[in-house]
Amino acid sequence: MKIGIDLGSRFVKIAVKTNDGVEFFREDTVFFYKNMVKRENGEVIIDLSSYGAEAGADIVATGYGRNMMSFANANVISEIKAHYKGALIATKEEEFILVDIGGQDSKVVYVRDGYIEDFVMNDKCAASTGRFLENACRIMDIELSDLSTMTKDPVKLSATCAIFSESEIVGKIAEGISIEKIGAGINESISRRLFPLIRKYRNKKIFAAGGVASNSAIIHFLSKMSDSDIQVLSNPQFNGCFGCIHY
């Protein structure tokens, strides 16, 4: 048995690999820390039995909380390595660009001849991440699934900071602009921030991972900007933990 854990800022994703195949689980990060992590006599004990984990299982961890897992006898790898390996196994491609859009940052990895050639991260601002999308939907009183359908007549959003972007959304609502146009503008603006990370690599074979990859509107805009048919990986939010079980 092998277990991969991606401890993200919003969700903890778990992949359990047995002879019968791979099973995925997802928990809210706060719930996971409150219910699965205990400290006894100065030791960190992580209970994964509810996911079918057996004693002595081989555990590989990544994500923001990965260093905590080192106390639980887990092997720890970087997010770049985890997502690269997950995409490499899932696509069986030797050269491609991987765009990972997570809850707190965005990553672009360029893979050539089956190895990581280069990568770039945007972790300076949350304005192109899942957390910003959640806050934007809360302001507009819509679901994330509704936002992912909005592509028509995007209103121009110019703020580059998450906090100012949220204020700008409120302002657009006050101006009487429709939620559909504002939603399309949000999707377009996130794609606009991500595109420079992709543009530096001259490759049209692009795959998307991370929770935000499920937003088809962002994939639509990003595909148009990059002149590429971006493919979303199967189970995109689980790509990191999937990569972990292959290390």
N, C-alpha and C positions, 0 to 999 in steps of 0.2 A: 504494500500500500504506500502511495505517495500523496502528500497533501501540499497544495500550493495556496498561499494566502497573500492577498493584496490588501494591505491595510490603508485604505484611502481616507481622505479627509471627510468624505460624506458617507461612504459605505465601505464595509469590509466584504471582499469577495473571496470565496473559498472554492477550490477545485479539489475533488477527491478522486484519485485514480486507482482503480482496482482491476483485477482480471476481467471484470464485467464491463469495464468502460470508465467514462469520466462523468461525475455528477457535480453540478454547480449549486452553490448556496450564496445568498446575499443577506447581510444584516446591516442595520443602521449602525454607524460607527460607535455612537454613544451607548447604544444597547449592548453591543459586543463587549465594550470595555467594562460596563457595569455588571454584565451577567456571565461572561466567559473568562474574565481575567480576575484572578485572586492573588493576594500577597500573603504568604504565610512564612513566618520566621525570616523575613527579609528576602524571600525567594518569590519570583513571579511564576505563578502556575496558571497555565491556559488550558481550559477544559474544552476539548474539541469532540468529546464523545457523542454529542448530539448530532454531529455530522458524520457519524460512523467511523471516526478515527479510532484506531487501535493503539494500544501501548507500544511504544517503540517505532511508530510510523515515521517515515522519512519526511521531514517538513522543510519546505523552502519558502521564504517570505520576502515580500517586497512592499513598496508603498511608504507613505509618510511614517507609519508606525512600525516599520520593519526592525528597527534597532531594538525595540522592546522584545521582539521574538527571539533575539539571540540569547536571552535569559531562559528561554523555554527550549533550549537545545535545537533551535532551528538554524538552518543555513540561510544567510541573508545575502540577497543580490540587489543590485540597483534596479530602479524602475525601467531605465533604458534597456538593460539586458533582458528583463522579464518581458517587456512588450515586444522587443525585437524577436525573441525566441518564439513567443506566441504567434506572431504574424508569420514567421518563417515556416513553422510547422503547419499552420492553418492554410496558407496560400500555396506552399510548395514552390514559391518563386525564389529566384536567386538575386534579382535586382528589382528594387521597388522603393517607394517612399511610404512611410507609415506616419499617419497623423493621429495622435492620441489626444483627445480633448476630455480632460477629467474635471473633477469637481473644483479643483483649486489651481490647476495649471494646464498648460498645453505643451506637447512635445512633438517634434518632427524628427524622425530617424531615417537616414538614407542608408539603404542596404545595397551592397555591391558584391557580386560573386559569393553571396551567402553570408557575408560578414558586415558588421557595422562599419561604414565608411566615415560617417559624420552624424552629428545630431545637434539640435538646437532646442532650447526650452524657453518658454515664456512663463515665468513665475513671479513677475514683478507686479502684475495687476490682475485682479479677478474679473475684469470686464470681458474676457473671452472664455469663461469657464461655466461649468454647470451650476455653481453656486449663484452666479449672477443671473442665469436664466430662471432659477427658482425664485429669486427675489423679484425679478421682472414680472413673472407670472402672478406672484402674490399681489403686486401693485395693480396689475390689470384685472385681477380676479378671474383668471383663466387657468386651465390645466396645461401642463407641459405638452401633452398630446395635442392640444389645440394649437399651441404655438408652432409645433412642427409642421403644420399645414399651411402656414401663412407665408406666401411668396409674392403676392400681387401688390403693385404700387407701393413699394417700401418708402416710408418717410425717411428723410435724411437725419441721422443721429450723429452728431459731431463729437460728443464727449468721449474722451479716451480713458477716463477713470471710472471704475464701477460705481462709486458713490455719486459722481456727477452725472453718470449715465442714468441712474435711477431718478435723480432730480429732473433730468431732461424728459424722461418718460412721463412723469407727473405733469410737467409743463405741456407736453403734447396732448395729453388727455384733456387738460384744462382748455386748450385751444379748440377742442371739439373734433380733433382728428380721430378717425375710427380706430378701434382696437386692432382690426385686421391690418391696417397700414402701419401702425406702430409695431405690431408683432413682426411684420415682414421687415421693417427697418431694423429691428433688433437682430434678426437672423442675418440680414445683409451686413450689418456692422461687425458682428462677430466673425463672419467669413472674411471681411476686409482686414481685420486684425491678424487673422491666421495666414492669409495668403502670402505675405512677405516671407514667412518661415518656409514656405514650400517653394517659392519662386527661385531661390538660390540653387535648387537642384534641378538639373535638366533631365527630368524623367516623367513620362506621362502615365506610368503605372503607379497609381496611388491607392492605398488602402486606408480606411478610417477605423479607429477603435476608440474605446472610452464611452462613458454613458451618453455624452452629447452626440456621438455618432448616430444615435437613434433619432436625432432630429433631422428629418429628411429635407427640411427647408434649408438648413445650413449646408448640408451636402450638395443640394441643388445650386446654391449660390457659389460655393467653393469650387464645384465642378466647372461652372461657367467661367469663373475668374481664371482658373488654371488650365482651361481648355482641355479638360481630361474627364473621363467618366469614372469618378471616384467610387470604388467598391467598398461597401461596409462589411467588415468581417462578421461572421456568424458569432452570436453572443459577444458583441463588441465590448460590453462592460466587464466581461470576464477574461479579456485577453491577457492581462497581467498575471493573474493566478494560473491561467492555462499555460503560460510560458514557464512559470515556476515549476510545474510538475514535469517539465522536460529538461530540467537541469539536474 
